Amino acid sequence: MTEVEISNPETEELRDLKDEDHGAITALAKISFPVTQSRFVVPSKAGGKVVTINGNLAAASLLRIIDLPSGRRAGFIAWLMTHPDYRRRGLAGKLVKASTAQLQAQGCDDIVTDVEGYNSGSANVFFGADYRRLSLWQQLNRWNPVDIIWLWIRTGFAVDPGHFLWVFRGQNERVRPWIRKFSAVFLNTFLGVLAFSLGGGIFLSGSSSVPTVLTAVAFLVGISTLLAAREMGMRLFSWFYKQPLEYRAWSGGWAMYLLIAIGFGRTLPLPGNFYPPGDGWSTRHFQVLLGQGAMASTLLVACLVILGSFISETGANEWLTPFALALVFVGKPLLVFDTLVAVAPFEGFNGRHLRDYNRLIWLALSAIAVIIFIWA
């Protein structure tokens, strides 16, 4: 009789996070996240959930509980990570559901998470667990402004450009596209005028001034022009590939913009971005469209900055000159973040699309952006 060898099946266990797991959590974070993020992966008193396979840590979630000023309690799924060897097994979905149940059991009125717009993998996991992305208007309907600010600060959403806040059992976003674009133009104009008027801010040399109506109008028109050019590049390839894209404004990162404006008198443009409609899509399936659209957008914005620099140097027109200054003041940092800066927490900009599409094109456009930034 032939002896049949039976292999031992894998033993999978989903359990609460323990103190002795912290070393393995640190090691998993280094594998799962870039160095700009992994150092912030630290368990809190709220604990978390882990999945082990044959005793090895395969996936983990880290949780926080935030007491809001109004008295409401918000649970926050701060980190979700899976070891590369154990991905595509549905472990992340199991962790999200178990983490949600744990936070509900601890009396949380709302359960939220913070997902970068480019990260369709995590977005799809939360979407499948009945989480929904919230626009700024939906957040204002759900919480009072003080609670929102406190939630943004405690979750880190305030300094996460390109990220979206998701909430368990929320409503699908129903904000009209023109409202999203108007809010992005208005907020970027307000903070852009503030930064420009502060000169060098607190830390850099420069003289502050009271903004004039002409300055405000120039920034409004200039920022509208830059964002329209950026959109035109994305829409061109959206039309070419017959694949619709939808615009989503960013509500995360505004505190970082404010700190940069006050501290240095500079801008961190938060233009929002374009994504395939709805949820359930994968970024890698749209890599060519998004990469080529980002390339066209970058070239159009670069042309506007060069034009603004030329008009500023001539100074021939008292109406065009402030507009040109706005193009340069906001357009230069927008170019850099949309090209060179393709690392967390700035992956929501177009630089990540360019890097994933073609590294040589990404490097070439980054070099052009740096040259324009220094020269213009």
C-alpha positions, 0 to 999 in steps of 0.5 A: 500500500502506498503511503499518502502524505497529508500536509498540515493545513494552515492555522488562521486565527483572528484575535485581539492585539497583545502587548507582545505583538508590538515588535512584530507590528513594527516589523510589519509596518516597515514592510507595508509602508514607506519610511515616511509613514512606518515610523508613525505606526504605533499601537494605542490604548484602544488596541487593535486586531491581528490575524496570525497564520501558523503563529506568524503575524499576517495582518493587523489593524490599529485602533484609536478612540477619540472623544469629541468636544460635543461628547460624541465618541469616534472610533478610528481605524488608524492603520490596516496592513497585510504582509505581502506573503498573505495578501489577496486572501481577504484578511484585510476585510476580516480585520475591518469588520472585526475592528468595527465590531470592537469599536461599536462594543466600546460605545463609539457613535461613529467609526471612521478611517482615512484613506488616500485617494490613490489607494484603491486597494484600501478604499475597496476593502472599506467600501466592501465593509459598508464604509462610505467616503464623506465630502466636506459638506457631508462632514458638516452635516454629520458633525459640528465644526468644532467636532470636525476640527478636533477629529481632523487633528486627532486622526491626522486628517488635517495634515493628509493632503489627497486623503478622504474621510470614510465613515461606517454606514455613511451615505454615498456622496451626492455633491454636485461637481460644480460645488466641489470645484467651487469649494476647491477654488475658494479655499485655495484662493483664500489661503493663497492670498493669505500666504502671499500677504504674509510675505515670508511668514513667521520664519522667512524674511519678507514684508507683509501687506494687507491684501487688496481687492485686485490681489484677491480677484487676481488669485481667484482668476489665476487659481481657476485658470491653473485648475482648469488647465490641470483638468483639461489635461485629464479630460483630454485622455478621458475623452481619448480612452472613452473612460469617464473621470470624476472630480473630487475635492480634498478636505484633508490637508488644509491645516498643513496648508495653513501652517505653511502659509503662516510659517513661511508665506508659501502655498501648498496647493490642494487642487483635488484630483480626478478618479474613475467614477464611484468605487470598486475600481483598481488604480492599476487598471487605469495606470495609463489613462491617469499617467498620460492625463497627468503628463498633459496636465503638468505640461499645461500648468508649466506653460501657464507658469512660464507665461506668468513669469514672462508677464510679471517681468515685463510689468506692462499691465497693472491688471495682468501683472497681479494675475501673472503673479498669482500664476507663478506663486501658486503654479510653481509649488503645484508643479513640484507636488504634481511631479517630483513629490511622489511619496506619502503623504502626497501620493494624491497628487499627480506625481504618483501617477507619473511615476507608476506610468513611466519613470523616465517621463516622471524624472524628466517632468520633475526636472522641468518642474524644478528648473521652472521653480528655480528660474520663474 
